[in-house]
Amino acid sequence: MSWLGNWLARHAQVSLSMLGRLYRQPLSSFMTIAVIGIALALPAGLGVLIDNTRELSGSWEGTARISVFLQQETSDNQRDALADLLRQRDDIAAVTVIPAEQALQEFKELSGFGGAIDALQENPLPAVLVVSPSETALADGVDALLVELEAFPETDLVQLDTEWLRRLNAILDIVNRGILIIAAMFALAVIIIVGNTIRLDIQNRRDEIVITKLIGGTNAFIRRPFLYSGLWYGLFGALMALALIGIALLLMEAPVARLAGLYGSGFTLQGLGWNGSLDVVLAGSLLGWLGSALAVTRHLGDIEPR
């Protein structure tokens, strides 16, 4: 226990000593930390944007509607009978009937082609049944329901109104893969930045390292302060990245709230959370330590007393 206590005390002493060295070089330390923070904030911020987009699209999926376009020759009695039959199903929450005349009137008002439509001899639009799947159907997937709706003889076309959400999620998957690639590139950049900073620090302290080796200092003893320097750089860079992401979310909060209000939604931007913030801190600290370790391993062996 005495050996362990001495070991922890030496590491704590070196750690605080390197923290004081960073404090005594505020400008150069801040510039290095700022570059690391920006490099970590970009992929993490893009990840937050993707997560918010997925959450928003998930809320839209909860309002999925299925439009069942009926055959032109379907009578009103057949239409209403089919609607009553569908309302009895457990996987359907509600069915709204849109008669062909109502569909034509809505199209005239929204399309701007009212004059051209008035010239038609007959109504080209069919009646439509707007089907709202139940929560159970949404949880299990609506593919089976779509197949059953298409099988009715009165059905001409079945269209899921949120089909575009599937395409959006597919696009988000591609973007998420791209973010992982970008994150890997920025992680390499952080390692290079820290490694180059530590390399310069090693060169500036070359005489000190030579003297330490002359009096018996081991490579592990000499390496320890540089490893803690890299760890501090990565840690403070990660904290700066969290601050940058928080500022960006604050700047976007009001416009997003106004947009959500226009659609009657209570959606609000979500940040990284505790787990995401901890991941960024751990990643930054690890990358800083790794960059320092690579630089020390590469350059410390070149400094030997003559």
C-alpha positions in Angstrom: 0.0 0.0 0.0 2.9 2.3 0.7 4.3 1.6 -2.8 1.0 2.3 -4.3 0.6 5.5 -2.4 4.0 6.8 -3.5 3.2 5.8 -7.1 -0.1 7.7 -7.1 1.6 10.7 -5.4 4.3 10.9 -8.1 1.7 10.7 -10.8 -0.5 13.4 -9.2 2.6 15.6 -8.8 3.6 15.3 -12.4 0.0 15.8 -13.6 -0.4 19.0 -11.6 3.1 20.2 -12.7 2.2 19.8 -16.4 -1.1 21.6 -15.8 0.8 24.5 -14.3 3.1 24.5 -17.3 0.1 24.8 -19.6 -1.2 27.7 -17.4 2.1 29.5 -17.7 1.9 29.3 -21.5 -1.7 30.6 -22.0 -1.6 31.7 -25.7 0.1 28.6 -27.2 -1.9 26.3 -24.9 -5.2 28.0 -25.9 -4.4 27.8 -29.6 -3.7 24.1 -29.4 -6.7 23.4 -27.3 -8.9 25.5 -29.6 -7.8 23.5 -32.7 -8.5 20.2 -30.8 -11.9 21.5 -29.7 -12.9 22.4 -33.2 -11.7 19.1 -34.6 -13.8 17.2 -31.9 -16.8 19.5 -32.1 -17.4 19.1 -35.9 -18.1 15.3 -36.0 -19.9 15.4 -32.6 -22.1 18.3 -33.7 -23.0 16.6 -36.9 -23.9 13.5 -34.8 -26.2 15.6 -32.7 -27.8 17.0 -35.8 -28.4 13.5 -37.2 -29.9 12.3 -33.8 -32.3 15.3 -33.7 -33.3 14.6 -37.3 -34.0 11.0 -36.5 -36.1 12.0 -33.5 -38.1 14.4 -35.5 -38.7 11.9 -38.3 -39.7 9.4 -35.7 -42.4 11.7 -34.4 -43.7 12.1 -38.0 -43.8 8.3 -38.4 -46.3 8.2 -35.5 -48.7 10.2 -37.7 -48.5 7.8 -40.6 -51.5 7.7 -43.0 -52.3 5.3 -45.7 -54.2 6.6 -48.8 -56.3 3.9 -50.5 -57.4 5.1 -53.9 -60.5 3.3 -55.1 -61.4 2.1 -58.6 -63.3 4.7 -60.6 -66.3 2.4 -61.0 -66.6 1.8 -57.2 -70.1 3.0 -56.1 -70.8 5.0 -53.0 -72.3 2.0 -51.2 -69.2 -0.2 -52.0 -67.0 2.6 -50.7 -68.9 3.0 -47.5 -69.1 -0.7 -46.9 -65.3 -1.1 -47.4 -64.8 1.8 -45.0 -67.0 0.1 -42.3 -65.2 -3.2 -42.8 -61.8 -1.5 -42.3 -63.0 0.3 -39.1 -63.6 -3.1 -37.5 -60.0 -4.2 -37.8 -57.7 -4.1 -34.8 -54.7 -2.8 -36.8 -56.7 0.3 -38.0 -57.4 3.2 -35.7 -59.6 5.3 -38.0 -60.8 5.5 -41.6 -61.7 8.8 -43.2 -63.8 8.8 -46.4 -63.0 11.4 -49.1 -65.6 11.3 -51.8 -64.5 11.9 -55.4 -66.3 15.2 -55.5 -64.5 16.5 -52.4 -61.2 15.3 -53.8 -61.8 17.2 -57.0 -62.8 20.4 -55.1 -59.7 20.2 -52.9 -57.5 19.7 -56.0 -59.1 22.7 -57.7 -58.4 24.9 -54.7 -54.8 23.8 -54.2 -53.5 23.1 -57.7 -54.5 26.4 -59.4 -55.9 24.6 -62.4 -59.5 25.2 -61.6 -60.4 26.6 -65.0 -58.8 23.6 -66.8 -60.6 21.1 -64.5 -64.0 22.8 -65.1 -63.6 22.1 -68.8 -63.4 18.3 -68.1 -66.6 16.4 -68.9 -66.3 14.1 -65.9 -64.4 13.8 -62.6 -61.0 12.1 -63.2 -60.3 11.7 -59.5 -61.4 8.6 -57.5 -62.7 8.3 -54.0 -60.1 7.9 -51.3 -60.0 6.2 -48.0 -57.5 7.7 -45.5 -56.5 4.9 -43.2 -54.8 5.6 -39.8 -52.9 2.5 -38.6 -53.1 1.7 -34.9 -50.2 1.9 -32.5 -49.7 -1.8 -32.7 -49.6 -1.8 -36.5 -47.0 1.1 -36.4 -44.9 -0.8 -33.9 -45.0 -4.1 -36.0 -44.6 -2.3 -39.3 -47.4 -1.5 -41.8 -46.1 -3.6 -44.7 -48.5 -6.4 -44.0 -51.4 -3.9 -43.8 -50.4 -2.4 -47.1 -50.5 -5.8 -48.8 -54.0 -6.6 -47.4 -55.4 -3.2 -48.5 -54.1 -3.7 -52.0 -55.8 -7.1 -52.1 -59.4 -5.6 -52.0 -61.1 -5.6 -55.4 -62.2 -2.0 -54.9 -58.6 -0.8 -54.5 -56.7 0.8 -57.3 -53.6 2.2 -55.5 -52.3 2.2 -51.9 -49.8 4.8 -50.9 -48.1 5.3 -47.6 -47.9 9.0 -46.9 -44.7 8.6 -44.9 -42.9 6.6 -47.5 -40.5 9.5 -47.9 -39.5 9.1 -44.3 -37.9 5.7 -45.2 -35.9 7.4 -47.9 -34.9 10.1 -45.4 -33.8 7.5 -42.9 -31.8 5.8 -45.7 -30.1 9.1 -46.5 -29.4 9.6 -42.8 -27.8 6.2 -42.6 -25.4 7.2 -45.4 -24.7 10.6 -43.8 -24.1 8.8 -40.5 -21.5 6.6 -42.2 -19.9 9.7 -43.6 -19.8 11.3 -40.2 -17.9 8.2 -38.9 -15.4 8.6 -41.6 -15.0 12.3 -40.9 -14.7 11.5 -37.2 -11.9 9.1 -37.9 -10.1 11.7 -40.0 -10.5 14.4 -37.3 -9.3 11.9 -34.7 -6.2 11.4 -36.7 -5.8 15.2 -37.0 -6.0 15.5 -33.2 -3.3 12.8 -32.8 -1.1 14.7 -35.2 -1.7 18.1 -33.6 -0.9 16.8 -30.1 2.0 14.8 -31.4 3.5 17.8 -33.1 3.0 20.0 -30.0 4.7 17.4 -27.8 7.5 17.0 -30.3 8.2 20.7 -30.1 8.1 20.6 -26.4 10.6 17.7 -26.4 13.0 19.7 -28.6 12.6 22.8 -26.3 13.5 20.6 -23.2 16.3 18.7 -24.9 19.0 19.9 -22.5 16.7 19.1 -19.5 16.1 15.6 -20.8 19.9 15.0 -21.4 20.7 16.0 -17.8 17.9 13.8 -16.4 19.3 10.9 -18.3 22.8 11.6 -17.1 21.7 11.5 -13.4 19.9 8.2 -14.0 16.4 9.1 -15.1 14.7 6.3 -16.9 12.7 6.8 -20.2 9.5 6.0 -18.3 10.3 8.8 -15.8 11.0 11.3 -18.6 8.0 10.2 -20.7 5.5 10.7 -17.9 5.3 14.5 -18.0 4.7 14.6 -21.8 2.0 11.9 -21.5 0.2 14.0 -19.0 0.6 17.1 -21.2 -1.1 15.2 -24.1 -3.8 14.1 -21.7 -4.5 17.7 -20.5 -4.6 18.9 -24.1 -7.1 16.3 -25.1 -9.2 16.8 -22.0 -9.4 20.6 -22.4 -10.0 20.3 -26.1 -12.9 18.0 -25.4 -14.4 20.5 -22.9 -14.0 23.2 -25.5 -15.8 21.0 -28.1 -18.7 20.6 -25.6 -18.8 24.3 -25.1 -18.9 25.0 -28.9 -21.7 22.4 -29.4 -23.7 24.0 -26.5 -23.3 27.5 -28.0 -24.4 26.2 -31.5 -27.5 24.6 -30.0 -28.4 27.8 -28.1 -28.1 29.8 -31.3 -30.4 27.4 -33.1 -32.9 27.0 -30.3 -35.1 30.0 -31.1 -35.4 29.4 -34.9 -36.2 25.7 -34.3 -38.8 26.6 -31.7 -40.4 29.0 -34.2 -40.5 26.4 -36.9 -41.9 23.8 -34.6 -44.6 26.2 -33.5 -45.7 26.7 -37.1 -46.4 23.0 -37.3 -47.9 22.8 -33.9 -45.1 20.6 -32.6 -43.4 20.8 -29.3 -40.1 19.5 -30.7 -36.9 20.9 -29.1 -33.3 20.3 -29.9 -31.5 17.7 -27.8 -27.8 17.9 -27.0 -25.3 15.2 -26.4 -26.6 14.3 -22.9 -24.4 13.0 -20.1 -23.4 9.8 -22.0 -22.5 11.7 -25.2 -20.6 14.3 -23.3 -18.7 11.6 -21.4 -17.9 9.9 -24.7 -16.4 13.2 -26.1 -14.4 13.8 -23.0 -13.0 10.2 -23.0 -12.3 10.3 -26.7 -10.5 13.7 -26.5 -8.4 12.5 -23.5 -7.5 9.2 -25.1 -6.6 10.9 -28.4 -4.4 13.5 -26.6 -2.6 10.7 -24.7 -2.2 8.6 -27.8 -0.7 11.5 -29.8 1.7 12.3 -26.9 2.7 8.7 -26.6 3.5 8.3 -30.3 5.6 11.5 -30.3 7.5 10.6 -27.1 8.2 7.1 -28.4 9.4 8.5 -31.7 11.6 11.3 -30.5 12.7 10.5 -27.0 15.0 7.8 -28.1 16.9 10.2 -30.4 18.1 12.2 -27.3 21.0 10.6 -25.6 23.9 12.0 -23.6 27.2 12.2 -25.4 
